[in-house]
Amino acid sequence: MDCNGYHQENHDQNLFPKPKVLVLEPPPVFKYHEDKLSQKFHFLKAWDSPLPLDQFLTTHAHSVQAILSHGTCPVTTSTIRLLPSLGLIVTTSSGLNQIDLQECRRRGVSVAYAGSLFSADVADIAVGLLIDALRKISAGNRYVTQGLWANNGDFSLGSKLGGRKVGIVGLGSIGLEVGKRLEPFGCNILYSSRNKKSSVSYPYYSNVCELAANCEFLIICCELNDQTRHMINKEVLLALGKKGLIINVGRGAIIDEQEMVRCLMQGEIAGAGLDVFENEPHVPSELIALDNVVLSPHRAVHTEETLMALVELVIGNLEAFFSNKPLLSPVILDE
Ligand SMILES: O=CC(=O)O
């Protein structure tokens, strides 16, 4: 046994009780793999308790060393402050905007995340949404299933992908995967990012508005933070222009959603493919009604295969923490 009280060969539950892990809201991985996780850890389920959250946290304050969190589950300053023994937050997401990282840094709480585990899956959906919006696959499906084709309707033409200029906002691991997928279609890739990347020869724009003015489609792949919140505003959307499409697989709040809805309704941009929204799972009714918008329920990150890999990563990170070993996918908390 190590100093955190964790025993790898944890056969006798009385002698070596399973380490306790706090879960504030059920993460998607629970739906499919809770049994597997529960073989190793005892989950304290805040959402399942009749107690109000603060009282639940106070009750377990001294026994909680680790939290299991996910992409839309806030881990706030007040939660962290109520848990004096907290040493680790493991999130099943790649995005970290929901965790108060500053408080983690201040308190010396480590954070582990999904890293680039989902990047290929997210890039597949980004390209899928682009092709769908451009070639009107979902709209065509509605046209057929609503009987309009059989009634001699006139389905409007889509537009070609090859040879088009695609602007990627955020050239991290997801953005790079998107670029890799679009190059063989004959697309010209441009990008904006915090810094110019020496690993690619794509034209770089430090200003997202200039990127929008120089490309035909924008694919949002960056993270949400104070700098990127509502970065895609009216000015950027107008620069993208009337034939422009916007695809978002980052976070809803990177786009000023109200402004995007207005631009879509007034024909200031041509269409959108969206996996993420400002107020999930609520999607503005105007977006639902538009035929030039393709919607997806924040599922770009999850496939059966990556969820399997994710559960192993979560277990690996928690086991490492409780055995005082290096985390498998730590977040580097800069000074
Ligand atoms: O959106 C999900 C994630 O950040 O992993």
The ligand as an SDF file (V2000), in Angstrom:
LIG
                    3D

  5  4  0  0  0  0  0  0  0  0999 V2000
  -16.2610   18.5550  -25.8720 O   0  0  0  0  0  0  0  0  0  0  0  0
  -15.7020   17.6960  -25.2770 C   0  0  0  0  0  0  0  0  0  0  0  0
  -14.3390   17.7390  -24.8200 C   0  0  0  0  0  0  0  0  0  0  0  0
  -13.8350   18.8290  -24.5210 O   0  0  0  0  0  0  0  0  0  0  0  0
  -13.7230   16.6790  -24.7170 O   0  0  0  0  0  0  0  0  0  0  0  0
  1  2  2  0
  2  3  1  0
  3  4  2  0
  3  5  1  0
M  END
$$$$
